[in-house]
Amino acid sequence: MSAMTLVHFILTFVAISLISRGAEAWGPGMHLDLAIDLIGSVGIISPVIRELVKRYPQAFLYGSTSPDIIVGKKYAGYLHHCHNWRIGWLILHEAESDIQRSAAYGYLMHLAADVVAHNYYIPAKIIRSYNTKLLTHTYWEMRFDLGVPEKVWDELTKITEMEIKEFDDLLERVIRKTLFSFSTNKKIFSTILMLQKMHGLRASLAAYAKRSRFDLVEENRNHYRDLAVESAHDFFARPESAACLEVDPAGIAKLTYAKNLRRRIAEMTAKGIMSREQADRLVDLAKEALAVGIYRPDMALPDVMDVL
């Protein structure tokens, strides 16, 4: 193994370790991609928000990555969980300047996009990988970010270098501290962004992805991205009544369902109680139901008895 290969291996390992602790849905590249798309579609945004985003687009982009600054957020409790509509609206309410308000709307856009990620994309992929112990939601986040256009990563470089102290101060005031202080969280998050930006690292991850039998073909990628764009657009067109507002952006219930179903499928196929064909059928049924139920949090979802 050459020195450069070793460096890439170490960085890949560090990136996977950090990302698995610091991000739970789309990676920062995907969120920025969606934010840039929204800025280019200002016609669908309500007038007041449109003016803020046009005046302070960099603040909006910065805000779109901010919910993932808080590492260990699952330990904060639901009411203080940063992937939470209550916290998102509180941040906007507490904003004292237009820069803070633009960034706060970026934060809310992040939540609207994560409704799709946490309640459909990640749960479906968790269930799909029932016959392996190697894949978690982190793998699929990284797979998605590998498809993010280069121009988005260029914007990411700018975001990581700029300091929007006003919004940092607002976040520190509003979001309850979790496992680390806000400054430590931000340093870790900046390291994640730096690692994801590096061309060598991305090339190494892409090479690994090509060898994996679990693929994310372009058609499927566009399907999930389109749904995330639709959710974000709906929010900014009608910020007080959008469908995503009725759904948990953290997707706690759907992720729990996916992990439990994955475990049960794995156990039952290993014991011969469920055939591979039945397992694959259940995976398909679960994905279909998750898609239909993105905005229906109380919808009943398939279980093992549906295929036995």
N, C-alpha and C positions, 0 to 999 in steps of 0.2 A: 504494500500500500504506500503510495507516494505521500510526501508531506502535505501536498495540496488536497489530495483525496482524504487524508486523515483530518485536515482542518474542516473540510466540508462535512465529514461524518460527525465530528464533534458538534459543529454548529447545527446540523440537522437534529441531533439528539437534544441539544439545548432548546432549540426552537420547539420541538414536539413537547418537551417537558413544560416549557413556559406556556405555550398556547393551550395545552390541555388544562392548565390551571387558570388561565386568564381570559379565555374566550369560549363562549358556549354556543355560538351560532355562526352566521357568516363571519369571515375574517375581516380585518380592517380594509383590505383591498376591495372586497365586495360592497361594504357599506359606503366607501368613497365612490365607487362606481355608480351606485344607486343615487347618491347625493348629487353627483355631477349630472346624471341623467335628469334629476328633478330640476336642477338649476336651468338646464336647457329646455325644460318644459314649463316655463313660468306661467304660461297661459292657463294652466289648470289650477294654479295656486290662488287661494283667496287673496284679494287686493292688499290687505294689511301685511300678511306674511310675505307676499311677493316683493313688496317694497323693502322689507328687512333683508331678505335673501339677496336681492339685487345690490343693495348697498354694502352688505358685509358677507360676500360669498365664502371667504376663507374661514370666517367664524362659523358659518353654517357647516362647512366641511369638517372643521375641527370638532364641532358638537356631534357630528354623525359618528365619530369614533369614540366619543367620551364614555358611553356606558360600559365599555370594556376596560376602562382604566382601573376599575375596582377589582382587584384580585381577591379571591376567596369570598365573593359576594353571596354565595349560597349560605354562608354562615351568619348573615346579617338578619335573617328572619324575613318573612314575606313582605311585611309592611315597609321595611327599610331596604329591601332588595332593589338594586339599582335598575334592574330590568322590570320595572313596575310602573304602570300608568300613574299611580298616585305620586310617586317620586318625580316622574317626568313633568307632570303638571305643576308640582310644587316648585321645581327648578324654574319653570317659566314664570310662575307667580312671583317668585323672589327676585327675578332679574330686575336690575336697576338701570340698565343702559340698553341701547339698541344692539350693541355688540353681544351682550349677554343674551338678549332675546333671540337674536339670529342663531346663536350657538345652541340655545335651548330648543329651538325648533329643529335643529339638526339632531339633537338628542332624541326628540320625539319621533323623528323620521326613522332613526335607528330602531326604536321600539316597534314601529309599524312594520318594518321589514322583518324583524325578528319574530313577529307573530307567525309568519309563514315558515321561517326556519325552525322554530322550536315546536310548532304544532303540526308540521307536515314533513319537511325535508329531513331533518335530523331523526325524528322517530322512525320514518320509513326506512332510512338507511341503517339504523340500529337493528331493526327487525330483519332486514335483508341479509345482514352479516351474521346470522344466528350460528352458522357452522364454522366460525373462526373466533379465536380469542384476541386476535391482533388488532381488529378495527374498532375504534370508538368513534364518537361524533367528531373528534379532532381530525381524524383522517379525512372525513368528508368536507370539513371546513377548509383544510389545506388544499384539497382537490379543487374546490371552487375558486379559491384565490389564485391558483395556478392559471386559470383561464381569464383572469382580469387583464384588460389591455394595458400596454406599457404606459400610455398617457396617464392612466390612473395612478400607477406607481410613481410617476414623476410628481404628481400632485401630493402623493403620500410623503415624499421627501420634503416638500415645502411645509407640510403640516407638522411633521416631527421637529422641524427646526424653529417654527414660530412659537412664540409664547403668548398665549392669550390669557394674561394674568387675571383679567376680570372674570373670565369664566372659570378658571381654576379656583379662584377664591370663592365663587358662588358654589361650585361643586363641593368644596371642602366644608362649606358652611351647612349645606343641605343634606349631603349624604353621610349617614352614620359611618364612622370608621369601622372597618372589618378586621382582617387579620394584620394589616399593615397600616402605617400612616399614609395619608394622601400622597405625600412627596415620594415615599417608597413605592407605592403603587404606580405612580406616574413614571418613575425610573424604570421599573420592570416593564411597563407597557411600551415605553420608548425603545427598550431593548428588543422586544418582540417585533416592533415595526422595523427596526434596523435589520434584524435577521431576515425578516420576510422580504425586505427590499433587495437584499444581496443577490446578484444574478447567479453566482455560483451555487448558492444554497437553493435557489429556485430550480436551477438545472438539476441538482441532485434529487430534489423532491419529485421533479417531473420524471426523471429516469426511474425512480422507485414506482411511481404511479403507472408507468407503462408496463412494468412487470407484474402488477397486481391483476388478479382475475376479477376484481371488483372495479368496474369502469364507471365513469361518468361521461357518457357520450354527449356531444354538443346539443343534440335534440333535447335530452333530459335537462341539461344545464339551462337551456333557454326556457324550458317549461318552468323551472323553479324560479329563475330570475324574473320572468314575466309576472309571476304571481306576486313576488316581492315588490316589483315596480307598481303593480296594480294596487296593492295594499297601501303603499306610500302615497300614490297619487290620490287615492280615495280619502286618505287622512287630510291631505292638504287642500282638497277641494271642499271638504265639509268637516273641519277639525272638531266639531262638537257632536257629530252623529255618525262618523265613519264606522264601518263594520268591525274594524280591528279593535276599537275601543272596548268591545264586549269580550275580548279574548285576552288571556294572560300572556304577555310578551315573553315571559320566562318559560312558558309551556310546561310547567311542573307536572301537571296531570298527564299530558300526552307523553312526555319523556319517561315518566314512571311506568305508564302503560307499555311503552315500547321495550323498556328494559326487562320488565316482568315477562312479557310475551316472548321476547327473545330467549330468556332463560328457560322458559317452559318448553319452547320448541326444541331447544338444544338438548334438554334432559330427555324429552319424550322420543326424539329421533335416536339418541344414543342408546336408549333402552329398547328400541324397536316397537314402541307403542304407536308411533306415528311414522308413516313412510315419508321418503323424500318428496314424493309427488304431493302428498297431503301438506307437508310443510311449506312447499313452494306455493301451493294454492292459498294457504293461510297468509303467507307473506303478501301475495297479490291482493287478497281481500282486505288486509289491513291497510295497505297503501291506498287502495281505492276509497276506503272509509275515511282515512285521515285527510285525503284530498277534499272529499265532500264536506268533511266536518271541520275545516279550518276555522270557520266563523260560527261553529255550533259546538261550544264547549261541553254541552251536556249530552251530545249524541252518543248512543251506544256503539261500541266498537267490537269487531270480531274477536272471538276467543277460540281456543283449541277445539271446543266441542262443535264448532261450526264446520269442521272438516273430518271429524272422526265418525 
